[in-house]
Amino acid sequence: MFRGGSTVKLDAKGRLALPTRYRGEIGERYEGRLVVTVHDDGCLLLYPQPEWEQIEHRLINTPNLDRRTRDMQRMLVGYATEVEMDGNGRILLTPRLRDFAELDKAVALVGVGKKFEIWNDETWMNIGSSWKGRAEDSDKPSPLESLTL
């Protein structure tokens, strides 16, 4: 289970160093094998390869008679890139992936369960600010309000 967020730096080659607290699990449990793809929110998704393979299987076996399903299949599978964590805990993000998510030097790496989201750090900060504003202004109850936090 991946949780929490970190601001990390991309080096000049586009490598992202995963936080040390995740390196052991990724190295041992997944042999350092990961898959990066895109999300329509404008971020990248980083999955351990076995987790991605389950999602990919469901994606490609979903009937694609409607355009939204075809688009999702094309984007998620079309951008999917296998990466391997190196001995220093880094993964290489291709220029194509970095361009999609508008990644520069500062990157937000956010653990959300079975995957990470990789955001442009400034975009991530803006999302947090706008979320706080929406939560305060909302007059509709959220299904999550019943959770005890």
C-alpha positions in Angstrom: 0.0 0.0 0.0 1.5 3.3 -1.1 0.4 6.4 0.8 1.5 9.9 1.4 3.3 12.4 -0.8 6.8 13.6 -1.5 8.3 16.3 -3.5 11.1 14.8 -5.6 13.4 16.2 -8.2 13.9 15.0 -11.8 17.5 15.0 -12.8 18.8 16.2 -16.2 18.1 12.8 -17.8 14.5 12.7 -16.6 15.2 10.2 -13.7 13.0 10.3 -10.7 14.3 8.9 -7.4 11.7 7.0 -5.5 11.6 7.8 -1.7 13.7 5.3 0.3 10.7 4.1 2.3 9.3 2.4 -0.9 12.4 1.1 -2.5 12.7 -2.0 -0.5 9.2 -3.2 -1.2 9.4 -2.3 -4.9 12.7 -4.0 -5.2 11.8 -7.2 -3.3 8.2 -7.7 -4.0 8.1 -6.4 -7.6 11.8 -6.9 -8.6 11.9 -3.2 -9.4 9.5 -3.6 -12.3 7.1 -0.8 -12.8 4.8 0.6 -15.5 4.1 4.3 -16.1 1.1 5.6 -18.0 -1.0 8.7 -18.3 -4.2 9.8 -16.7 -6.8 12.3 -18.0 -6.3 14.5 -15.0 -2.9 15.4 -16.5 -0.7 13.3 -14.2 1.2 10.1 -14.7 0.3 6.8 -13.0 3.0 4.6 -11.7 2.1 1.0 -11.0 4.0 -2.1 -9.9 4.0 -4.2 -13.0 1.8 -7.0 -11.6 -0.8 -4.5 -10.6 -0.7 -2.8 -14.0 -1.1 -6.2 -15.8 -4.4 -6.8 -14.0 -5.7 -3.3 -15.1 -4.4 -3.7 -18.6 -6.1 -7.1 -18.9 -9.4 -5.5 -17.9 -8.9 -2.6 -20.2 -8.2 -4.5 -23.3 -11.0 -7.0 -22.6 -13.7 -4.3 -22.2 -15.9 -3.9 -25.2 -15.0 -0.6 -26.9 -18.1 0.3 -28.8 -18.3 3.8 -27.3 -15.7 6.4 -28.0 -14.8 7.1 -24.3 -13.8 3.5 -23.7 -11.7 3.4 -26.9 -10.0 6.7 -26.0 -9.2 5.3 -22.5 -7.8 2.1 -23.9 -5.7 4.0 -26.4 -4.3 6.5 -24.0 -3.7 4.2 -21.0 -2.3 1.3 -23.0 -0.7 3.4 -25.7 1.3 5.5 -23.2 2.1 2.5 -20.9 5.9 2.3 -20.5 7.8 -0.4 -18.6 10.5 1.0 -16.4 12.9 -0.6 -14.0 14.1 0.9 -10.7 17.9 1.1 -10.8 20.3 0.4 -8.0 19.9 4.0 -6.7 16.1 3.7 -6.6 15.5 5.8 -9.7 13.2 5.3 -12.7 13.5 7.0 -16.1 10.6 8.9 -17.3 10.6 9.3 -21.1 10.4 12.7 -22.7 6.9 11.8 -24.0 5.6 11.0 -20.5 7.3 14.1 -19.0 5.8 16.3 -21.7 2.3 14.9 -21.2 2.3 15.7 -17.5 4.3 18.9 -18.0 7.0 17.7 -15.6 10.0 19.9 -14.9 12.4 19.7 -12.0 10.0 19.6 -9.0 7.6 16.7 -9.1 5.0 15.5 -6.6 4.9 11.8 -6.1 1.7 10.8 -4.4 0.9 7.3 -3.0 -2.7 6.4 -3.6 -3.1 2.8 -2.6 -1.8 0.4 -5.2 -0.2 3.1 -7.4 1.5 6.4 -7.3 0.4 9.6 -9.1 3.2 11.8 -10.5 2.3 15.4 -10.8 3.9 18.7 -11.8 4.5 20.0 -8.3 2.9 23.4 -9.0 -0.2 21.7 -10.4 -0.4 19.4 -7.4 -0.2 22.4 -5.0 -3.0 24.2 -7.0 -5.2 21.0 -6.8 -4.8 21.0 -3.0 -5.8 24.6 -2.7 -8.8 24.3 -4.9 -9.9 21.1 -3.1 -9.9 23.0 0.2 -12.0 25.7 -1.3 -14.5 23.2 -2.8 -14.8 21.3 0.5 -15.6 24.5 2.4 -18.2 25.7 -0.2 -20.0 22.5 -0.9 -23.6 22.2 0.2 -23.9 18.6 -1.0 -22.9 15.8 1.3 -20.0 13.6 0.2 -20.2 9.8 0.5 -16.9 10.0 2.3 -18.3 12.2 5.1 -19.5 9.1 6.9 -15.8 8.0 7.4 -14.4 8.8 10.8 -11.1 10.6 10.2 
